[in-house]
């Protein structure tokens, strides 16, 4: 089977991961950490997991001309992600400092970097047109909305499967733009808190019903330890979360997203794809870090075997 083409569109974030001893951070109470490390974050996490699970992953995005941009591009290339069309723009890369304590709690302290192109670059258009799956998220929709909306709308109009993960900052995007993006979205992946911001309060079932009415064909409502509610116009089911010892929840949603997409792309049922996604999320939270620290194919396969889940990753 040919490798499905998975494309992400949007600025690529560098995660500066800082494992601390504990929260809160208190003035004059100093902490010493063992190490700091820089990894691709955000959509970069999705690209890494997608590539490891067998998709042909391509990054359409931008980074600054700095050491963080160098590190992001190098790390993604080493993960067999196509980075040939990543724009290197004058200025700083977007960096998210991720403070993670020993209990797995984290907080982001972000710095927006160079603004990307005002419109979808001409060289990106044929890649979007020929992709099987096109994904973006709300983080980049805040900073550079036009090329993101153009990519999603173009891909949807061409019959491609579009994926959108709103993220926590969508309240900074005008309602009219959100409506256009959701109308052009095939698969919507979001947390319960993000769903409430989009459609108001309600039960999980009410939230997903309201979201389906905005355009998507499938909604995956990620609920942490409660698992995920997967809803289409013809079925609805709960995918339980797997109990694991939590080390770091950063990037777990990205791992879930990429594994869910990979499962569907390789022809799995929504139920099997959701199980694969839950496995990826469980492996992710049991490890420290993002980017290249995301779940490997071997770790996911081992988890599947240990829990006798009957999912075949040999594609």
Helices and strands as residue ranges (DSSP letters): E 5-9, E 13-19, E 36-41, H 43-52, E 56-60, E 62-64, H 67-78, E 87-89, E 95-100, E 106-111, H 122-130, E 133-137, H 138-143, H 145-157, E 161-165, G 170-172, H 175-183, E 187-191, H 192-199, H 204-212, E 218-222, G 224-226, E 228-232, E 236-239, H 252-265, H 270-285, G 291-293, H 297-306
